[in-house]
Structures are given as C-alpha cells and as structure tokens.
Amino acid sequence: MREVENSLARLGTDCIDVYMLHRPDLTTPLEETLEAMNDLVKNGKIRYIGMSNHYAWQVCRALWLADLRKLSSIVCVQDLYNLFNRDIEVDLLPFCDAFNVGVMAYSPLARGVLTGKYVPNQEIPRDSRAGRGDSRILQTEMRDESLGIASKLKDICISEGRSLTHLALNWVLANKIITSAVIGPRTVDQYESNMGCLDWKIDISTLEIIDQFVPAGEHTGLGFNDPQNPVRGRKL
C-alpha cells in the first residue's frame, strides 16, 4: 500500500493502469498478495493487475484463487522474450494464449545486444550499457553465442534493407500471442529508430532462417540461467 502511494506521488497521478507483481515473493502467501491487489483496485489506486517473471503454474494459481475468492484477476504477464531467449514459448505463452492473458515482452533487444553494437572479438563500446559495467547485461546477455548470432542476423538485415533493431522488434511482435513489446530507449533517436520496425512485416522464409539459429522454445548457448530468476526444479 505504501509503495503504491509512493508511485502515485512520483508519477503525479491518482491511478496506475497496470500494477505488476515483479517476481514471486516466496515468503508471502499468494492469497495475501492478491487480497492486497484487490484492495488497491477497489480503492481506485490501480486498474489492473499483472505478474512478471512468474512460472505459468503460478499465474494459473493466481487466476484460480482470484476466481475462487471473487478477487480482481490477473490480466497480463510481463516476461523476457527475444531472439536469444525463447524459453517462454514452451509453457507460459501457450498458457496465456489459452486463458486470454495478455503478454508484455520485456528486453526485446536483449538489453541492447540485438542492436548490433557489440561485435565478437572487438572492444565493447564505452558508452554502452555493457561498457558502463551494468551487472544485468553482463550476467545475462553478453554471451559469445549471442554475439555470434547477432553478427549472422546482420547479414539478414542487409538483404532486408533493415537494421538489426527493426528485425529483433518485428520478430517479437510477429508472434500473435504477444500483446506488446516493452522497449527502453534512452534517447529520442533510439525511440524513433525502434518505431521504424512497425511499417513492415518479416517474411516467413526469414523467420525460418532465424529458427535455425535459435529453435522455438530454446535459448543461445548451453546452460543459460538468469541469477535473478533461478531454475527451481531440482532440490538436493
């Protein structure tokens, strides 16, 4: 409740359109969280509830609990999805499609790696996110396999007469299960460049070539894992 009030004050508004549960809170019962979200909706502080970085079964449980207890339900999820990481195609996306849950894809440019600014075996640009030592991109996206595929994708972009940014964003939006892509431009020029992806459609043959680099439901490299979203399916 306190943090919603803080957000409203910072945003200078009296209502938040979509309030996201950013990642699972393993120390708090989901029922308690949903009750709090429901109170916020009833009080007019937020309009809709979303879940980010949750497993499909966790979203399903939230939908079930909301229905059982007559609470405001989950309307969307926000999860990592890009050319380098297609993991959510296995379970989460089919679930959202079946239960009419919206999907906001974050990091569609893989934190900047899919802009083509990072080149294998070359010095990292100093003014880039990785060059500034950002821990998240160094933990997750700066992988040799990803840099190599980005270079191959550039060749496709040349034949399409498009930038790698346009290709990556258009690839995400080409998935009909995806509702929107969450972009993070730092400048107006970057924003306008991102918007350039909207006036064309990737050819099916190009999509098939991309599938050869990273097959459906898979990710680049071996053993990829985000330390902030650890795999929990093995206990010793």
VENZI-V801760 format. One record per pair of residues at least 24 apart in sequence whose ideal C-beta (glycine too) atoms are under 10 Angstrom apart, sorted by the first residue. I is the first residue (numbers start at 1). GAP is how many residues later the second one is. D is the distance in Angstrom with one decimal. If there is no record, write none. Layout:
# VENZI-V801760
i=I gap=GAP d=D
i=I gap=GAP d=D
This chain:
# VENZI-V801760
i=1 gap=35 d=7.0
i=1 gap=38 d=7.7
i=1 gap=39 d=7.3
i=1 gap=42 d=8.9
i=1 gap=44 d=8.2
i=4 gap=32 d=9.2
i=4 gap=33 d=9.6
i=4 gap=35 d=10.0
i=4 gap=36 d=5.8
i=4 gap=39 d=9.2
i=4 gap=41 d=5.2
i=4 gap=42 d=6.7
i=5 gap=35 d=10.0
i=5 gap=40 d=7.8
i=7 gap=38 d=9.1
i=7 gap=39 d=9.3
i=8 gap=37 d=6.9
i=8 gap=38 d=9.2
i=14 gap=30 d=7.5
i=14 gap=31 d=8.1
i=15 gap=25 d=9.8
i=15 gap=26 d=10.0
i=15 gap=28 d=9.8
i=15 gap=29 d=6.1
i=15 gap=30 d=6.4
i=15 gap=31 d=6.7
i=15 gap=32 d=6.2
i=16 gap=24 d=8.5
i=16 gap=29 d=6.8
i=16 gap=30 d=4.6
i=16 gap=31 d=7.1
i=16 gap=32 d=8.9
i=17 gap=29 d=7.7
i=17 gap=30 d=5.2
i=17 gap=31 d=6.6
i=17 gap=33 d=9.9
i=18 gap=28 d=7.5
i=18 gap=29 d=7.0
i=18 gap=30 d=4.8
i=18 gap=31 d=7.5
i=18 gap=32 d=5.1
i=18 gap=57 d=7.4
i=18 gap=58 d=6.6
i=18 gap=60 d=8.7
i=18 gap=84 d=9.1
i=18 gap=86 d=8.4
i=19 gap=26 d=8.1
i=19 gap=27 d=4.2
i=19 gap=28 d=8.3
i=19 gap=29 d=7.4
i=19 gap=30 d=6.0
i=19 gap=31 d=7.0
i=20 gap=26 d=9.9
i=20 gap=28 d=9.7
i=20 gap=29 d=7.9
i=20 gap=30 d=4.4
i=20 gap=31 d=6.8
i=20 gap=32 d=4.8
i=20 gap=33 d=9.3
i=20 gap=54 d=9.9
i=20 gap=56 d=8.3
i=20 gap=57 d=8.7
i=20 gap=58 d=5.7
i=20 gap=84 d=8.6
i=21 gap=28 d=7.3
i=21 gap=29 d=7.1
i=21 gap=30 d=4.8
i=21 gap=31 d=6.6
i=21 gap=32 d=8.8
i=21 gap=33 d=7.2
i=21 gap=37 d=9.4
i=21 gap=38 d=9.8
i=21 gap=41 d=8.3
i=21 gap=53 d=8.5
i=21 gap=56 d=9.7
i=21 gap=57 d=9.6
i=22 gap=28 d=9.5
i=22 gap=29 d=8.7
i=22 gap=30 d=5.1
i=22 gap=31 d=6.7
i=22 gap=32 d=9.5
i=22 gap=56 d=8.5
i=23 gap=28 d=8.9
i=23 gap=29 d=6.4
i=23 gap=30 d=4.1
i=23 gap=31 d=7.2
i=23 gap=205 d=7.3
i=23 gap=206 d=7.0
i=24 gap=27 d=8.6
i=24 gap=28 d=9.7
i=24 gap=29 d=7.3
i=24 gap=30 d=5.7
i=24 gap=31 d=8.0
i=24 gap=34 d=6.2
i=24 gap=205 d=9.2
i=24 gap=208 d=9.3
i=26 gap=206 d=9.2
i=29 gap=36 d=9.8
i=30 gap=24 d=9.7
i=30 gap=28 d=7.5
i=30 gap=31 d=6.3
i=30 gap=32 d=6.2
i=30 gap=35 d=6.4
i=30 gap=36 d=9.9
i=31 gap=30 d=9.7
i=31 gap=31 d=9.6
i=31 gap=34 d=5.9
i=31 gap=35 d=9.8
i=31 gap=37 d=9.5
i=31 gap=38 d=7.3
i=31 gap=40 d=9.0
i=33 gap=29 d=8.4
i=33 gap=32 d=9.6
i=34 gap=27 d=9.7
i=34 gap=28 d=6.3
i=34 gap=29 d=10.0
i=34 gap=31 d=5.7
i=34 gap=32 d=5.9
i=34 gap=35 d=7.4
i=34 gap=37 d=5.3
i=34 gap=38 d=7.9
i=34 gap=39 d=8.7
i=34 gap=40 d=8.6
i=35 gap=30 d=9.5
i=35 gap=34 d=7.8
i=35 gap=36 d=6.8
i=35 gap=37 d=10.0
i=37 gap=25 d=9.3
i=37 gap=29 d=8.9
i=37 gap=34 d=7.6
i=37 gap=35 d=6.3
i=37 gap=36 d=9.6
i=37 gap=37 d=8.8
i=38 gap=28 d=7.8
i=38 gap=31 d=8.2
i=38 gap=32 d=8.8
i=38 gap=33 d=4.2
i=38 gap=34 d=4.7
i=38 gap=35 d=9.2
i=39 gap=32 d=9.4
i=39 gap=33 d=9.2
i=40 gap=32 d=8.4
i=41 gap=30 d=8.5
i=41 gap=31 d=4.2
i=41 gap=32 d=9.8
i=42 gap=29 d=9.5
i=42 gap=30 d=7.7
i=46 gap=26 d=8.8
i=47 gap=25 d=9.3
i=47 gap=28 d=9.1
i=48 gap=24 d=7.8
i=48 gap=25 d=9.0
i=48 gap=26 d=8.5
i=48 gap=27 d=4.6
i=48 gap=28 d=7.2
i=48 gap=54 d=9.2
i=49 gap=24 d=7.2
i=49 gap=25 d=5.5
i=49 gap=26 d=6.6
i=49 gap=27 d=8.4
i=50 gap=24 d=6.5
i=50 gap=25 d=6.5
i=50 gap=26 d=4.4
i=50 gap=27 d=6.3
i=50 gap=28 d=5.9
i=50 gap=51 d=9.0
i=50 gap=52 d=7.9
i=50 gap=53 d=9.9
i=50 gap=54 d=7.4
i=51 gap=24 d=9.6
i=51 gap=25 d=7.9
i=51 gap=26 d=5.3
i=51 gap=27 d=7.6
i=51 gap=28 d=8.9
i=51 gap=50 d=8.9
i=52 gap=24 d=9.3
i=52 gap=25 d=6.7
i=52 gap=26 d=4.0
i=52 gap=27 d=6.6
i=52 gap=28 d=9.4
i=52 gap=52 d=8.2
i=52 gap=54 d=7.7
i=52 gap=130 d=10.0
i=53 gap=24 d=8.7
i=53 gap=25 d=7.8
i=53 gap=26 d=6.4
i=53 gap=27 d=7.7
i=53 gap=53 d=9.2
i=53 gap=173 d=8.8
i=53 gap=175 d=7.9
i=53 gap=176 d=5.4
i=54 gap=24 d=9.5
i=54 gap=25 d=8.1
i=54 gap=38 d=8.4
i=54 gap=175 d=9.6
i=55 gap=33 d=9.9
i=55 gap=36 d=7.6
i=55 gap=37 d=7.3
i=55 gap=40 d=9.5
i=55 gap=174 d=9.7
i=55 gap=177 d=8.4
i=55 gap=178 d=9.7
i=56 gap=32 d=8.5
i=56 gap=34 d=9.0
i=56 gap=35 d=4.6
i=56 gap=36 d=4.5
i=56 gap=37 d=8.7
i=56 gap=38 d=8.2
i=56 gap=39 d=4.2
i=56 gap=40 d=7.9
i=56 gap=42 d=10.0
i=56 gap=43 d=9.5
i=56 gap=45 d=9.6
i=57 gap=34 d=8.4
i=57 gap=35 d=9.6
i=57 gap=38 d=8.5
i=58 gap=34 d=9.9
i=59 gap=33 d=7.5
i=59 gap=36 d=6.9
i=59 gap=37 d=7.6
i=59 gap=40 d=8.3
i=59 gap=42 d=6.7
i=60 gap=35 d=6.6
i=60 gap=38 d=9.9
i=60 gap=39 d=7.5
i=60 gap=41 d=9.4
i=62 gap=39 d=9.9
i=63 gap=32 d=9.7
i=63 gap=36 d=6.5
i=63 gap=38 d=7.7
i=73 gap=28 d=9.3
i=74 gap=25 d=9.3
i=74 gap=27 d=6.6
i=74 gap=28 d=9.4
i=75 gap=25 d=9.0
i=75 gap=26 d=6.9
i=75 gap=27 d=6.0
i=75 gap=104 d=10.0
i=76 gap=25 d=6.1
i=76 gap=26 d=3.5
i=76 gap=27 d=6.7
i=76 gap=28 d=6.0
i=76 gap=103 d=6.7
i=76 gap=104 d=9.0
i=77 gap=24 d=6.0
i=77 gap=25 d=7.4
i=77 gap=26 d=5.7
i=77 gap=27 d=7.1
i=77 gap=28 d=9.6
i=77 gap=102 d=9.4
i=78 gap=24 d=9.2
i=78 gap=25 d=7.8
i=78 gap=26 d=4.2
i=78 gap=27 d=7.8
i=78 gap=28 d=5.6
i=78 gap=101 d=9.8
i=78 gap=102 d=9.4
i=78 gap=104 d=6.8
i=79 gap=24 d=7.1
i=79 gap=25 d=7.8
i=79 gap=26 d=6.9
i=79 gap=27 d=6.8
i=79 gap=28 d=9.3
i=79 gap=103 d=10.0
i=79 gap=150 d=9.3
i=80 gap=25 d=7.6
i=80 gap=26 d=6.0
i=80 gap=27 d=5.3
i=80 gap=28 d=9.2
i=80 gap=30 d=8.9
i=80 gap=31 d=9.8
i=80 gap=60 d=8.5
i=80 gap=139 d=9.7
i=80 gap=146 d=7.5
i=80 gap=149 d=7.9
i=81 gap=24 d=3.9
i=81 gap=25 d=7.4
i=81 gap=26 d=7.6
i=81 gap=27 d=6.8
i=81 gap=29 d=10.0
i=81 gap=90 d=9.8
i=81 gap=91 d=6.1
i=81 gap=94 d=8.0
i=81 gap=96 d=9.7
i=81 gap=97 d=7.0
i=81 gap=100 d=8.2
i=81 gap=101 d=9.7
i=82 gap=24 d=8.9
i=82 gap=25 d=5.9
i=82 gap=26 d=5.1
i=82 gap=27 d=6.8
i=82 gap=28 d=4.7
i=82 gap=29 d=9.0
i=82 gap=31 d=8.7
i=82 gap=32 d=6.3
i=82 gap=59 d=8.9
i=82 gap=64 d=9.5
i=82 gap=86 d=6.4
i=82 gap=87 d=9.2
i=82 gap=89 d=8.0
i=82 gap=90 d=6.4
i=82 gap=99 d=9.1
i=82 gap=132 d=9.4
i=82 gap=137 d=9.5
i=83 gap=25 d=8.5
i=83 gap=26 d=9.1
i=83 gap=27 d=7.1
i=83 gap=30 d=9.4
i=83 gap=31 d=6.1
i=83 gap=63 d=8.8
i=83 gap=66 d=7.4
i=83 gap=67 d=8.5
i=83 gap=70 d=7.2
i=83 gap=81 d=9.5
i=83 gap=84 d=8.1
i=83 gap=85 d=5.6
i=83 gap=86 d=9.9
i=83 gap=88 d=5.7
i=83 gap=89 d=7.9
i=83 gap=127 d=6.6
i=83 gap=130 d=7.7
i=83 gap=131 d=6.1
i=83 gap=136 d=9.7
i=83 gap=137 d=8.6
i=84 gap=25 d=9.9
i=84 gap=26 d=5.0
i=84 gap=27 d=9.9
i=84 gap=29 d=7.1
i=84 gap=30 d=7.2
i=84 gap=56 d=9.3
i=84 gap=57 d=7.0
i=84 gap=59 d=7.9
i=84 gap=61 d=8.2
i=84 gap=62 d=4.8
i=84 gap=63 d=9.9
i=84 gap=65 d=6.9
i=84 gap=66 d=8.3
i=84 gap=84 d=9.1
i=84 gap=129 d=9.2
i=84 gap=130 d=6.4
i=84 gap=134 d=9.8
i=84 gap=135 d=6.2
i=84 gap=136 d=4.7
i=84 gap=137 d=8.7
i=84 gap=140 d=8.6
i=85 gap=25 d=7.5
i=85 gap=55 d=8.5
i=85 gap=56 d=8.8
i=85 gap=61 d=9.0
i=85 gap=129 d=8.1
i=85 gap=133 d=8.6
i=85 gap=134 d=4.4
i=85 gap=135 d=7.4
i=85 gap=139 d=7.1
i=85 gap=141 d=8.8
i=86 gap=89 d=9.5
i=86 gap=125 d=9.3
i=86 gap=128 d=6.1
i=86 gap=129 d=7.7
i=86 gap=130 d=6.1
i=86 gap=131 d=5.5
i=86 gap=132 d=5.8
i=86 gap=133 d=6.4
i=86 gap=134 d=9.5
i=87 gap=130 d=6.8
i=87 gap=131 d=7.5
i=87 gap=132 d=5.8
i=87 gap=137 d=8.3
i=87 gap=139 d=9.8
i=87 gap=142 d=9.9
i=88 gap=89 d=9.4
i=88 gap=90 d=9.9
i=88 gap=129 d=8.5
i=89 gap=86 d=8.1
i=89 gap=88 d=8.6
i=89 gap=126 d=9.7
i=89 gap=127 d=5.5
i=89 gap=128 d=4.5
i=89 gap=129 d=8.5
i=90 gap=126 d=8.5
i=90 gap=127 d=4.3
i=90 gap=128 d=8.8
i=91 gap=126 d=8.8
i=92 gap=85 d=9.4
i=93 gap=82 d=7.5
i=93 gap=84 d=4.8
i=93 gap=85 d=8.0
i=93 gap=124 d=9.2
i=94 gap=83 d=7.9
i=95 gap=82 d=9.8
i=96 gap=81 d=6.3
i=96 gap=82 d=9.3
i=96 gap=83 d=8.9
i=97 gap=78 d=9.8
i=97 gap=79 d=8.3
i=97 gap=80 d=4.7
i=98 gap=79 d=9.9
i=101 gap=76 d=9.6
i=101 gap=78 d=9.1
i=102 gap=75 d=9.5
i=102 gap=76 d=9.0
i=102 gap=77 d=4.1
i=102 gap=78 d=7.9
i=103 gap=72 d=8.5
i=103 gap=74 d=5.9
i=103 gap=75 d=5.2
i=103 gap=76 d=5.2
i=103 gap=77 d=8.0
i=103 gap=78 d=9.8
i=104 gap=74 d=8.1
i=104 gap=75 d=6.1
i=104 gap=76 d=5.3
i=104 gap=77 d=7.6
i=104 gap=78 d=5.4
i=105 gap=64 d=9.6
i=105 gap=67 d=5.2
i=105 gap=68 d=8.4
i=105 gap=70 d=8.2
i=105 gap=72 d=9.6
i=105 gap=73 d=5.3
i=105 gap=74 d=8.3
i=105 gap=75 d=7.3
i=105 gap=76 d=4.9
i=105 gap=77 d=6.6
i=105 gap=78 d=9.8
i=106 gap=74 d=9.9
i=106 gap=75 d=8.0
i=106 gap=76 d=4.3
i=106 gap=77 d=9.0
i=106 gap=78 d=8.3
i=107 gap=29 d=9.2
i=107 gap=30 d=9.5
i=107 gap=33 d=8.6
i=107 gap=34 d=8.0
i=107 gap=65 d=9.7
i=107 gap=74 d=9.3
i=107 gap=75 d=7.7
i=107 gap=76 d=9.4
i=107 gap=77 d=7.9
i=108 gap=57 d=9.4
i=108 gap=60 d=6.1
i=108 gap=61 d=5.5
i=108 gap=62 d=9.6
i=108 gap=63 d=8.2
i=108 gap=64 d=4.4
i=108 gap=65 d=8.2
i=108 gap=70 d=9.0
i=108 gap=72 d=9.8
i=108 gap=73 d=4.4
i=108 gap=74 d=7.3
i=108 gap=75 d=6.7
i=108 gap=76 d=9.3
i=108 gap=86 d=9.0
i=108 gap=89 d=9.4
i=109 gap=32 d=9.4
i=109 gap=55 d=8.7
i=109 gap=56 d=6.4
i=109 gap=59 d=5.5
i=109 gap=60 d=7.0
i=109 gap=63 d=9.0
i=109 gap=72 d=9.0
i=109 gap=74 d=7.3
i=109 gap=75 d=8.0
i=109 gap=76 d=9.4
i=109 gap=81 d=9.7
i=109 gap=85 d=8.2
i=110 gap=27 d=8.4
i=110 gap=30 d=8.3
i=110 gap=31 d=4.8
i=110 gap=32 d=9.6
i=110 gap=33 d=9.6
i=110 gap=36 d=6.6
i=110 gap=39 d=10.0
i=110 gap=40 d=8.2
i=110 gap=58 d=7.4
i=110 gap=110 d=9.2
i=111 gap=25 d=6.6
i=111 gap=26 d=4.3
i=111 gap=27 d=9.6
i=111 gap=28 d=9.9
i=111 gap=29 d=7.1
i=111 gap=30 d=4.7
i=111 gap=31 d=8.7
i=111 gap=73 d=8.3
i=112 gap=25 d=6.8
i=112 gap=29 d=7.7
i=112 gap=30 d=9.8
i=112 gap=53 d=9.5
i=112 gap=72 d=8.8
i=112 gap=74 d=9.7
i=112 gap=78 d=9.7
i=113 gap=24 d=7.4
i=113 gap=27 d=9.5
i=113 gap=28 d=4.8
i=113 gap=29 d=7.1
i=113 gap=30 d=8.5
i=113 gap=33 d=5.6
i=113 gap=34 d=6.9
i=113 gap=36 d=9.3
i=113 gap=37 d=5.9
i=113 gap=51 d=9.5
i=113 gap=55 d=9.1
i=113 gap=107 d=9.8
i=114 gap=27 d=8.8
i=114 gap=32 d=8.4
i=114 gap=35 d=9.2
i=114 gap=36 d=6.2
i=114 gap=39 d=7.7
i=114 gap=50 d=6.0
i=114 gap=51 d=6.9
i=114 gap=53 d=8.0
i=114 gap=54 d=3.9
i=114 gap=55 d=8.4
i=114 gap=57 d=9.0
i=114 gap=58 d=9.7
i=115 gap=35 d=8.6
i=115 gap=48 d=7.9
i=115 gap=49 d=6.1
i=115 gap=50 d=5.1
i=115 gap=53 d=7.9
i=115 gap=75 d=8.6
i=115 gap=78 d=8.6
i=115 gap=79 d=9.7
i=116 gap=31 d=9.9
i=116 gap=34 d=6.0
i=116 gap=35 d=8.0
i=116 gap=37 d=7.9
i=116 gap=38 d=5.6
i=116 gap=41 d=7.9
i=116 gap=47 d=7.4
i=116 gap=48 d=4.1
i=116 gap=49 d=7.5
i=116 gap=51 d=9.5
i=116 gap=52 d=9.2
i=117 gap=33 d=9.2
i=117 gap=47 d=9.1
i=117 gap=48 d=9.7
i=118 gap=24 d=7.1
i=118 gap=28 d=8.6
i=118 gap=29 d=5.7
i=118 gap=32 d=7.0
i=118 gap=33 d=9.4
i=119 gap=28 d=7.1
i=119 gap=31 d=8.3
i=119 gap=32 d=6.8
i=119 gap=35 d=9.3
i=120 gap=24 d=6.9
i=120 gap=25 d=10.0
i=120 gap=26 d=9.7
i=120 gap=27 d=4.6
i=120 gap=28 d=5.7
i=120 gap=29 d=10.0
i=120 gap=30 d=8.4
i=120 gap=31 d=6.0
i=121 gap=26 d=8.7
i=121 gap=27 d=10.0
i=122 gap=25 d=9.3
i=129 gap=55 d=9.7
i=129 gap=57 d=9.1
i=135 gap=92 d=9.5
i=136 gap=90 d=8.8
i=136 gap=91 d=9.5
i=136 gap=92 d=7.9
i=139 gap=86 d=9.5
i=139 gap=87 d=7.0
i=139 gap=88 d=5.8
i=139 gap=89 d=7.9
i=140 gap=84 d=8.0
i=140 gap=85 d=8.9
i=140 gap=86 d=5.3
i=140 gap=87 d=8.2
i=140 gap=88 d=8.5
i=140 gap=89 d=9.3
i=141 gap=79 d=9.3
i=141 gap=83 d=9.9
i=141 gap=85 d=9.7
i=143 gap=76 d=9.3
i=143 gap=77 d=6.1
i=143 gap=78 d=5.1
i=143 gap=79 d=9.8
i=143 gap=81 d=7.3
i=144 gap=76 d=9.0
i=144 gap=77 d=7.5
i=145 gap=68 d=9.6
i=145 gap=69 d=9.1
i=145 gap=74 d=8.9
i=145 gap=75 d=4.1
i=145 gap=76 d=3.8
i=145 gap=77 d=8.2
i=145 gap=79 d=8.7
i=146 gap=68 d=9.2
i=146 gap=73 d=8.9
i=146 gap=74 d=4.7
i=146 gap=75 d=7.1
i=146 gap=78 d=9.2
i=147 gap=73 d=9.2
i=148 gap=65 d=9.1
i=148 gap=72 d=8.3
i=148 gap=73 d=9.6
i=149 gap=61 d=9.1
i=149 gap=64 d=4.9
i=149 gap=65 d=6.7
i=149 gap=71 d=6.0
i=149 gap=72 d=9.6
i=150 gap=63 d=9.7
i=150 gap=70 d=9.5
i=152 gap=57 d=9.1
i=152 gap=58 d=9.5
i=152 gap=60 d=9.6
i=152 gap=61 d=6.3
i=153 gap=53 d=9.9
i=153 gap=56 d=9.2
i=153 gap=57 d=7.3
i=153 gap=60 d=7.3
i=155 gap=54 d=9.8
i=156 gap=46 d=9.4
i=156 gap=50 d=6.2
i=156 gap=53 d=6.5
i=156 gap=54 d=7.5
i=156 gap=57 d=9.4
i=157 gap=49 d=9.8
i=159 gap=47 d=8.5
i=160 gap=40 d=8.1
i=160 gap=42 d=7.9
i=160 gap=43 d=8.0
i=160 gap=46 d=6.8
i=161 gap=39 d=9.2
i=162 gap=34 d=8.1
i=162 gap=35 d=8.1
i=162 gap=38 d=7.0
i=162 gap=40 d=9.0
i=162 gap=44 d=10.0
i=163 gap=30 d=7.0
i=163 gap=31 d=9.9
i=163 gap=33 d=7.4
i=163 gap=34 d=8.6
i=165 gap=25 d=8.5
i=165 gap=28 d=5.8
i=165 gap=29 d=6.5
i=165 gap=31 d=7.8
i=165 gap=32 d=7.0
i=166 gap=27 d=8.0
i=166 gap=28 d=8.4
i=166 gap=29 d=9.6
i=166 gap=30 d=5.5
i=166 gap=31 d=4.3
i=166 gap=32 d=9.0
i=166 gap=33 d=9.1
i=166 gap=34 d=7.4
i=166 gap=36 d=9.3
i=167 gap=30 d=7.9
i=167 gap=33 d=9.8
i=167 gap=35 d=7.1
i=167 gap=39 d=8.1
i=167 gap=43 d=8.3
i=168 gap=26 d=9.8
i=168 gap=29 d=8.1
i=168 gap=42 d=9.8
i=169 gap=24 d=9.6
i=169 gap=25 d=6.2
i=169 gap=26 d=9.1
i=169 gap=27 d=8.8
i=169 gap=28 d=3.9
i=169 gap=29 d=8.4
i=170 gap=26 d=9.6
i=170 gap=27 d=4.6
i=170 gap=28 d=8.0
i=170 gap=29 d=9.7
i=170 gap=30 d=6.8
i=170 gap=31 d=7.1
i=170 gap=32 d=5.2
i=170 gap=36 d=9.6
i=170 gap=37 d=9.8
i=171 gap=26 d=9.1
i=171 gap=31 d=6.2
i=171 gap=35 d=8.8
i=171 gap=36 d=7.3
i=171 gap=39 d=6.5
i=172 gap=25 d=9.0
i=173 gap=24 d=7.2
i=173 gap=25 d=7.9
i=173 gap=28 d=9.2
i=173 gap=29 d=9.2
i=174 gap=27 d=7.2
i=174 gap=28 d=5.6
i=174 gap=30 d=9.6
i=174 gap=32 d=9.8
i=174 gap=33 d=6.8
i=174 gap=36 d=9.9
i=175 gap=32 d=9.9
